[in-house]
Amino acid sequence: MEDIKDAEVLCDKGSDLFRNGRYEEALNAYVEALRLKPDFSDAWNNKGLALYALSRFEEALTSYEKALELNSNYPEALNNKGITLFALNRFEEALSSYEKALELNQYDASTWYNKGNVLNILKRYDEAIKAFEKAIELNPDFFEAWNNKCIAFFNKGDYEMALKSFKVVLNMRPEEANLWYSKASTLYYLKRFEEAIASFEKAIDLSPSYGVGYYYISEIYAMGDNKVKALEYLKKAVEFNSECKGIAKTDEYFKKFWNDEEFKRIVG
């Protein structure tokens, strides 16, 4: 009886250490708890979490499987197993694990979200969108689910719906450069070029790391036969990433400028 209590104390200690990012120490606590109580399914699950955090995915998977061997009705362990299988690129198995978890608990938003992610990877976009919508229904403030729903629409080629969804996520987090860049890319595909330029520039203003947007702006101006603006932004793109030189030399949008002296100076 004392060993059981000690194991529970060690498991709680491990969880505190895990929450503070002390994964090796957490792992040691779970290992010690399991030495005292080998059939402690929660400790096996938590050991898996610590191993996953340490990128020891195969060992994490073994821990989750042990937890499920002890308790087959354990949706958290099934969800965690799915996350680990996803990390190992075993996508069909990950999907199966999420679906089993949802059979036990259909009200867990994170599992629906994870299911959506793997369906997106598998290019089953309509199913992915439904999974993200279910996650959002359960947790309306689930930003990541909203964002990945946008990505699923984009990957599907439904740019109008992607744009509508990006407007929602931008209302949630208006200072995130990657969202403005994604919105700009969507507008670009919709050929709404003036809006695309504004969104690319907003992304760059928020984070210079999105300077690749300069290249797309230069393309837009090249399409509109605005040589001055096209070359102005191409120069910025090249300054951001010299690889843009080679890309521009074969980009049909710039073909009309290939013999232009200023273009030649920019691309070397």
N, C-alpha and C positions, 0 to 999 in steps of 0.2 A: 504493500500500500504506500509505503514511504517513497519507493522508487517511482511510482506513478505520479505522486505529487511533485517530486523533484524533476521529473521529466517535463511536467506541465510548466513548472517555473522556468526551466531552461528554454522551453519553446517560446514562452512569453519574452524572455530575455533576448532570444534570437530575433524575435519580431521587432523589438525596440532597436536592436542594433541594425537590422535591415532597414528600418525606416530612416535611420540616420546615415545610411549609405556605407555602413561598415560590414560589407558583405562576407569577407573572410571570417570575421569574428562571429557573425550570425551563423554562417555555415558550421563553424566549430560547435556552437551552442546546440544546433539541431542534431549534429552527429552525436553529441553527448546525450541529448534527450533520447535519441533512438537506441543508444547503448543500454539505457535504463528501461526503455519501453519500445521494443522492436515493432510492435503492432500499432504504433501511434500514427494513424494516417495523416493527421494534420501536420505532424513533424516531417513526414515524408514529402508532403506537398510543399511545405515551407522550405525544406532543404532544396527542392527543385527550383524554387524562386531564387534562392541564393546562388545556386549553380548557374542558373540562366543569367543572372546579373553579372556573373563572372565569365560569361561567354563559354561556359562548359556545357554545351547544349546536349550532347549525347548523355552525359551523366544526369543532367536535369530531366531528360526524357525517362531515364530509368527510374528516377525518384517518383515522378508522377505515375508511372505505371505501377510502382509498388503501392502508392497511395490508393490507386484504383483497384488493385488486387485485394486490398484490405477493406475498401468501401467502394463498391461499384456505383453507388448512387451519390456521386461526389461531383457536382457540376463545376465547381471551381477548379478541381484538378483536371477535368476534361478540357476546360477552357485553357488552362495553363499548358496542358499537353499540346493543344492546338497551336498555341503561340510558339512553342518550341519547334514543332514540326514545320511551321511556317518559316522560322529562322533557318531551318535545315533544307529549305526549298522542297519539302515534301508536301506539296500543296493539297493534293487530293486527300491525303491522310489527315491533314489539318482540318479540311472542310468536314470530314466525317466526325472528327472529334468535337468540333463546334456544334454540329447538328445533334450529337448525342447529349451534349451539355444543355442544349435548348430543349430537348425532350424532357429533361429533368427540371429545368427552370427557364421558362420562356419569357421571363420578365427581367432578364439581365441585359442591360443596354450594351455593356462592353462586349458580351459574346456576340450579339447581333452585329456590332461594329467590326469585330474580328472576322466574322463570317463574310461581311461585305468586302473586307480587304482581300481575302483569299479569292472570292468570286471575281473581284476586279482583276487580280493577277491571272486568273483562268479565262479572262475575257468573256465572262458571263455577266455582261454589264447590267442587263435588266434585273437579274436576280440580285446583283450587288446593290443596285439602287434601292430595291425593296428592303434589303437587309439594313442599309443605312437609314432608310425612312422609319423602320421599326425601332432602331436605336434612338432616333430623334423623338419618336412618339413617346418612348419611355423616359427620355431625358432631353427636353427641348433645348437645353443650353449646351448640348454635347457638340462643341465646336469641331472636333476632329471628324465626327460623323457627317456634319454639314459639309466640311471641306472635301472629304473623300467622296461624298455624293456628287459634288461639283466635278471632281476628277473623273468619276465614272461616266457622267454625261459627256464630258469632253472626249474621253477615250472612245465612247460610243459614236462620236461624231454629231451628237445633238447639241450644237453650240448655243442655240437659243436657250435651252433649258440650263445649260452650264452657266450661261451669263446670268440668268435669273438667280441661280443658286449662289454665284459668286457675290452678287449684290447683298445677299443675306449675310454671308460670312464677313464681308467688308463692314457691314453695320456692327458686327460683333467685335471685330478687331481691325479698325481702320488704319492702324499704323504698321501693319505687317506688309513689308515690301513684296514678299512672295505672292501674296494674294492679288496685289495690284498687277504684278507681272503675269499671273495666270489670267486675270481679267483681260489684260492687254492682248495676250495671245489668243484668247477667245474672240475678242473683237476683230483681231487681225484676220482670223479665219472667216469671220462673218463679213469681211470687207468693209467694216465700219472704221475706216482708217483714221479719221480725225480723232475719234474717241480712243482708238488704240494708241495713237501717239501720246495723248494726254495721260493715259494709264501707264505706258512705258516710262514716261518722264517722271510720273509720281513714284513708281517703283525705284527708279534710280535716285531720286531725291531722298527717299527713305533709306536706301542702302546702295552705295556705289557698286557693290558686288553684282548688281543686276545690270551692269554696263553693257552686257550683250544686247540689251534692248536698243542701244544705239544702232546696231546693225539692222534690226527690223525697221526702225524709223527711217534709216537711209534707204532701205528697199521700198518703203511706202512712197517716199519722195521720188525715187527713181521711176516707179510705176507711173507717177503723175507728171513725169518729165520736168521735174523741178531739180535741175542739175546742181544749182548752188546749194540747196538744202541737202540734197542726196549726198554730195561730196563732203559737206560740213559734218554730217552725222557719221558718214563712213570713216572720216578721219578720227572722230571720237571713238568709234568702234575699234579701230586698229590700235589706238593708244591704249584702249582697255585690254585688248587681246590681239596680239600680232597674227594669230591664226586667221583672223578675218581677212587678211591680205589674200591668202590663197583661195579662200571661199569666194571673195568678190571677183577674182579673175575668171571664175567659171560660172558665176551666177548670171543667169539669163536676164535678170532685171537690170543688170549693169552693162549688158552687152553694148548698148548704145554709147557707153562712155569708155569702152576698152581702149580706144585709140586717142582718148583725150589726155593731154599732157598732165593736167592736174590729177586725174585719176591714176595715171602711171606713177606720179610722185608719191601718192598716198599708199599705193599697194606695192611699191618698190619694183 
